[in-house]
């Protein structure tokens, strides 16, 4: 059974933390962390936001990995959110195909056959792409594909900054039985240079409990 999780952050004045934690436990929370500190400006806010964003990516990664079953052939796209699911695939008898060079950092994945696609390497994305990559994908078929992007519009499309990444993702979609798009809600209502495909052609997975 899929385990659903949510992350709630609250800024609380000194002296009220016990009251907030008691309320959270009564509401069903199974844990919590109190970080004590003083406000030092925008940099600290950005650091706290980064911690929250990473926690959201972990929720998405767990939800995505729970969808993978023994015998599946899955495509895992480049990107921090999609690659984050690899560590949760340990022990599953599956085939993993990826265009992320970060696949190498996650090896070995117990019981999984892992295939890293070839092609031009874009270092900043830790991704392989281009004509060779597209040709290789065109000769493959996937039970499930897990794709990342830079933005999405509800009832609209998903977007990426590189048109070659967009073409790669379209080919993957056309060669997959089921396509999942993994993005946290910070990317909601955000456009990028190239539209990949309509959001309705895939299943969106975010950190929120209810997804499309």
Secondary structure as UniProt FT lines:
FT   TURN            14..15
FT   HELIX           17..26
FT   TURN            27..28
FT   HELIX           42..65
FT   TURN            66..67
FT   TURN            70..71
FT   STRAND          73..76
FT   HELIX           80..83
FT   TURN            84..85
FT   HELIX           86..89
FT   TURN            90..91
FT   STRAND          95..98
FT   HELIX           101..106
FT   TURN            110..111
FT   STRAND          113..116
FT   STRAND          120..122
FT   HELIX           123..125
FT   STRAND          127..129
FT   HELIX           131..138
FT   STRAND          142..147
FT   STRAND          151..152
FT   TURN            154..155
FT   STRAND          157..160
FT   HELIX           163..174
FT   STRAND          176..182
FT   HELIX           185..187
FT   STRAND          194..198
FT   HELIX           199..201
FT   STRAND          203..205
//
